């Protein structure tokens, strides 16, 4: 038994080595860089020996906190809307379509999800942006295509182009794992269809909904191309700020500190949602 366990451990070594070289080591260098003093005019990793917490102290500024709140709030709003739209679509695919149409729907969603994100984003900009054919209508009802609220809504719509397909695909399996006889029994006892689904389908689907929400939120909070194109410089996500600090300003210590903080916050959120998923699954098993 010990020999088998040892051989199984050796099988992990290639994966662990790859993980260490491609992720752990670069993250360690990023963490070390975040404590260095920024040298103006120097491009690349700072060569100074001094260490400082100033890069992290700057992140307590109100402007950064506002950017952080905007990133999280737009991502959460897009996640909530995406799950609300994807849930009934997944139900229809899982239980209402014939096997042939079900395969076609799954293929269509997968194809749309992997379509170039730049193509989808610019199509959204041309359709609903400042140069869209809808601009006269928007101006007529008092909505400015260059207004901050409208741009935030447009960025959220851009996130939905990915969130809805991936959430639908993940929720199809969730619906298929739910015993339909429970809903049919509730309807046989006189419960309306909507009430039967709210009382049975939705609670049983909570683990799948949380898992899908975690995936959708992870994409939203780390989005780069969508807020860069649709945000027009007025709506900026953390990923855009990190790119600016590294590429345009060449302030590697500041960019590294923002990256570390973003990573830590993301891990905390993922851990919290994972605990909720595990608790929901334990509740259903009991």
C-alpha positions as CSV (number, residue, x, y, z in Angstrom):
1,X,0.0,0.0,0.0
2,X,2.8,2.4,0.8
3,X,4.5,1.7,-2.5
4,X,1.3,2.5,-4.4
5,X,0.8,5.7,-2.4
6,X,4.4,6.7,-3.1
7,X,4.0,6.1,-6.8
8,X,0.9,8.2,-6.8
9,X,2.8,11.0,-5.2
10,X,5.5,10.9,-7.9
11,X,2.7,11.4,-10.5
12,X,2.0,14.8,-9.0
13,X,5.6,16.0,-9.4
14,X,5.3,17.1,-13.1
15,X,2.2,19.1,-12.3
16,X,3.6,20.6,-9.2
17,X,6.8,21.6,-10.9
18,X,4.9,23.2,-13.8
19,X,2.7,25.1,-11.2
20,X,5.7,26.3,-9.3
21,X,7.6,27.5,-12.4
22,X,4.6,29.2,-14.2
23,X,2.6,30.5,-11.2
24,X,4.2,30.2,-7.7
25,X,7.6,31.7,-8.7
26,X,6.2,34.6,-10.7
27,X,3.7,35.4,-7.9
28,X,6.6,35.4,-5.4
29,X,8.5,37.9,-7.6
30,X,5.4,40.0,-8.0
31,X,5.0,40.1,-4.2
32,X,8.7,41.1,-3.7
33,X,8.4,43.8,-6.4
34,X,5.3,45.3,-4.6
35,X,7.5,46.3,-1.6
36,X,10.2,48.0,-3.7
37,X,10.7,51.7,-4.1
38,X,9.6,53.1,-7.5
39,X,12.5,54.7,-9.4
40,X,11.1,57.2,-11.9
41,X,12.5,56.8,-15.4
42,X,13.4,53.1,-14.8
43,X,11.5,50.6,-17.0
44,X,11.2,47.1,-15.7
45,X,11.7,45.5,-12.4
46,X,13.1,48.0,-9.8
47,X,16.7,47.5,-9.0
48,X,16.8,49.4,-5.7
49,X,17.4,47.7,-2.5
50,X,15.0,49.8,-0.4
51,X,11.7,48.3,0.8
52,X,8.5,50.3,1.5
53,X,4.8,49.9,2.2
54,X,4.0,53.1,0.4
55,X,2.7,51.2,-2.7
56,X,0.1,49.6,-0.5
57,X,-0.7,52.8,1.4
58,X,-1.6,54.5,-1.8
59,X,-4.3,51.9,-2.4
60,X,-6.2,53.4,0.6
61,X,-6.8,56.6,-1.4
62,X,-10.4,57.3,-2.0
63,X,-10.0,57.2,-5.8
64,X,-8.7,53.6,-5.7
65,X,-11.4,52.5,-3.3
66,X,-14.0,54.0,-5.7
67,X,-12.5,52.1,-8.6
68,X,-12.5,48.9,-6.6
69,X,-16.1,49.4,-5.6
70,X,-17.1,50.1,-9.2
71,X,-15.3,47.0,-10.5
72,X,-17.0,44.7,-7.9
73,X,-20.5,46.3,-8.1
74,X,-20.6,46.1,-11.9
75,X,-19.4,42.5,-11.8
76,X,-21.9,41.5,-9.2
77,X,-24.8,43.2,-11.1
78,X,-23.8,41.5,-14.3
79,X,-23.5,38.1,-12.4
80,X,-27.0,38.5,-10.8
81,X,-28.6,39.4,-14.1
82,X,-26.7,36.7,-16.0
83,X,-27.8,34.0,-13.6
84,X,-31.4,35.2,-13.6
85,X,-31.5,35.0,-17.4
86,X,-29.5,31.8,-17.7
87,X,-31.5,29.8,-15.1
88,X,-34.8,29.6,-17.1
89,X,-32.9,29.1,-20.4
90,X,-31.0,26.2,-18.9
91,X,-34.3,24.7,-17.6
92,X,-35.8,24.9,-21.1
93,X,-32.7,23.2,-22.6
94,X,-32.6,20.5,-19.9
95,X,-36.3,19.5,-19.9
96,X,-38.2,21.0,-22.8
97,X,-36.1,20.5,-25.9
98,X,-35.7,17.3,-27.8
99,X,-32.3,15.6,-27.7
100,X,-31.4,16.9,-31.2
101,X,-32.4,20.5,-30.3
102,X,-30.7,20.2,-27.0
103,X,-27.4,19.3,-28.7
104,X,-27.9,22.2,-31.1
105,X,-28.5,24.6,-28.3
106,X,-25.4,23.5,-26.4
107,X,-23.3,23.8,-29.5
108,X,-24.7,27.2,-30.2
109,X,-23.9,28.5,-26.7
110,X,-20.4,27.0,-26.8
111,X,-19.7,28.6,-30.2
112,X,-21.0,32.0,-29.1
113,X,-19.0,31.8,-25.8
114,X,-15.7,31.2,-27.7
115,X,-16.3,33.8,-30.4
116,X,-13.7,36.5,-30.3
117,X,-14.4,38.8,-27.4
118,X,-13.1,41.8,-29.4
119,X,-15.6,41.1,-32.1
120,X,-18.5,40.8,-29.7
121,X,-17.4,43.9,-27.7
122,X,-17.1,46.2,-30.8
123,X,-20.4,44.9,-32.1
124,X,-22.0,46.0,-28.9
125,X,-20.3,49.4,-29.1
126,X,-21.5,49.9,-32.7
127,X,-25.1,48.9,-31.7
128,X,-25.5,50.8,-28.5
129,X,-22.5,53.1,-28.1
130,X,-22.1,56.8,-28.9
131,X,-22.2,56.2,-32.7
132,X,-25.1,53.8,-32.7
133,X,-28.3,54.3,-34.7
134,X,-30.1,54.5,-31.4
135,X,-28.4,57.7,-30.3
136,X,-31.2,60.0,-31.5
137,X,-33.7,57.9,-29.6
138,X,-31.5,58.0,-26.5
139,X,-31.1,61.8,-26.7
140,X,-34.9,62.1,-27.2
141,X,-35.6,60.3,-23.9
142,X,-32.9,62.2,-22.1
143,X,-30.2,59.5,-21.9
144,X,-26.7,60.5,-22.9
145,X,-24.6,57.7,-24.6
146,X,-21.6,59.3,-23.0
147,X,-23.1,59.5,-19.5
148,X,-21.4,57.5,-16.7
149,X,-24.5,55.5,-15.8
150,X,-25.1,54.5,-19.4
151,X,-21.5,53.5,-19.9
152,X,-21.6,51.4,-16.7
153,X,-24.7,49.6,-18.1
154,X,-23.0,49.1,-21.4
155,X,-19.9,47.5,-19.7
156,X,-22.3,45.2,-17.7
157,X,-24.0,44.2,-21.0
158,X,-20.6,43.4,-22.4
159,X,-19.9,41.1,-19.5
160,X,-23.3,39.4,-20.0
161,X,-22.2,38.3,-23.5
162,X,-19.9,35.8,-21.7
163,X,-21.7,35.3,-18.4
164,X,-25.1,34.2,-19.9
165,X,-23.6,31.4,-22.1
166,X,-21.2,29.9,-19.5
167,X,-23.9,30.2,-16.8
168,X,-26.5,28.4,-19.0
169,X,-24.1,25.6,-19.8
170,X,-23.3,25.0,-16.2
171,X,-26.9,25.2,-15.0
172,X,-28.1,22.7,-17.6
173,X,-26.3,20.0,-15.6
174,X,-27.8,21.4,-12.4
175,X,-31.3,21.1,-13.7
176,X,-30.7,17.6,-15.0
177,X,-29.6,16.5,-11.5
178,X,-32.9,17.6,-10.0
179,X,-35.7,15.0,-9.7
180,X,-38.6,16.3,-11.8
181,X,-41.0,14.0,-10.0
182,X,-40.8,16.3,-7.0
183,X,-42.1,19.3,-9.0
184,X,-44.7,17.1,-10.7
185,X,-45.9,15.9,-7.3
186,X,-46.2,19.5,-6.0
187,X,-48.3,20.3,-9.1
188,X,-50.4,17.2,-8.6
189,X,-51.2,18.5,-5.1
190,X,-52.5,21.7,-6.5
191,X,-49.5,24.0,-6.4
192,X,-49.1,26.4,-9.4
193,X,-46.2,25.8,-11.7
194,X,-44.4,29.0,-10.6
195,X,-44.8,28.2,-6.9
196,X,-43.6,24.6,-7.4
197,X,-40.5,25.8,-9.1
198,X,-39.8,28.4,-6.4
199,X,-40.4,26.0,-3.6
200,X,-38.5,22.9,-5.1
201,X,-36.4,23.7,-8.2
202,X,-34.7,26.8,-7.0
203,X,-33.7,25.5,-3.5
204,X,-32.4,22.3,-5.0
205,X,-30.4,24.3,-7.6
206,X,-28.7,26.5,-5.0
207,X,-25.3,24.7,-5.1
208,X,-25.3,24.9,-8.9
209,X,-26.4,28.6,-8.9
210,X,-23.6,29.5,-6.4
211,X,-21.0,27.6,-8.5
212,X,-22.2,29.3,-11.7
213,X,-22.1,32.7,-9.9
214,X,-18.6,32.1,-8.8
215,X,-17.5,31.4,-12.3
216,X,-19.3,34.4,-13.7
217,X,-18.1,36.8,-11.0
218,X,-14.5,35.6,-11.5
219,X,-14.7,36.5,-15.2
220,X,-16.4,39.8,-14.5
221,X,-14.0,41.1,-11.9
222,X,-11.0,40.2,-14.0
223,X,-12.3,41.5,-17.4
224,X,-9.9,43.6,-19.3
225,X,-11.0,44.1,-23.0
226,X,-14.7,44.8,-22.2
227,X,-14.2,47.8,-19.8
228,X,-11.2,49.1,-21.9
229,X,-13.4,49.3,-25.1
230,X,-16.8,50.0,-23.7
231,X,-15.7,52.0,-20.6
232,X,-14.2,54.8,-22.8
233,X,-11.8,55.8,-20.0
234,X,-14.7,56.7,-17.7
235,X,-15.3,53.2,-16.3
236,X,-12.1,51.6,-15.4
237,X,-11.7,48.1,-13.9
238,X,-8.8,47.0,-11.7
239,X,-7.3,45.0,-14.6
240,X,-7.1,48.2,-16.7
241,X,-5.4,50.0,-13.9
242,X,-2.8,47.3,-13.5
243,X,-2.1,47.4,-17.2
244,X,-1.7,51.2,-17.1
245,X,0.7,51.0,-14.2
246,X,2.9,48.3,-15.8
247,X,2.7,49.3,-19.5
248,X,2.1,53.0,-19.7
249,X,3.6,54.4,-16.5
250,X,6.2,51.7,-16.0
251,X,5.5,51.8,-12.3
252,X,6.1,48.1,-11.6
253,X,5.9,48.3,-7.8
254,X,2.5,50.0,-7.9
255,X,1.2,47.6,-10.5
256,X,2.5,44.7,-8.4
257,X,0.8,45.9,-5.2
258,X,-2.5,46.3,-7.0
259,X,-2.1,42.9,-8.5
260,X,-1.4,41.3,-5.1
261,X,-4.4,43.1,-3.4
262,X,-6.7,42.1,-6.3
263,X,-5.5,38.5,-6.0
264,X,-6.0,38.3,-2.3
265,X,-9.5,39.8,-2.5
266,X,-10.4,37.4,-5.2
267,X,-9.2,34.5,-3.2
268,X,-11.2,35.6,-0.2
269,X,-14.4,36.0,-2.3
270,X,-13.8,32.6,-4.0
271,X,-13.2,31.0,-0.6
272,X,-16.3,32.5,0.9
273,X,-18.5,31.4,-2.0
274,X,-16.9,27.9,-1.9
275,X,-17.9,27.6,1.7
276,X,-21.4,28.6,0.8
277,X,-21.5,26.0,-1.9
278,X,-20.2,23.3,0.5
279,X,-22.8,24.3,3.1
280,X,-25.6,24.2,0.6
281,X,-24.6,20.7,-0.5
282,X,-24.4,19.4,3.0
283,X,-27.8,20.8,3.7
284,X,-29.3,19.0,0.7
285,X,-27.6,15.7,1.7
286,X,-29.0,15.9,5.2
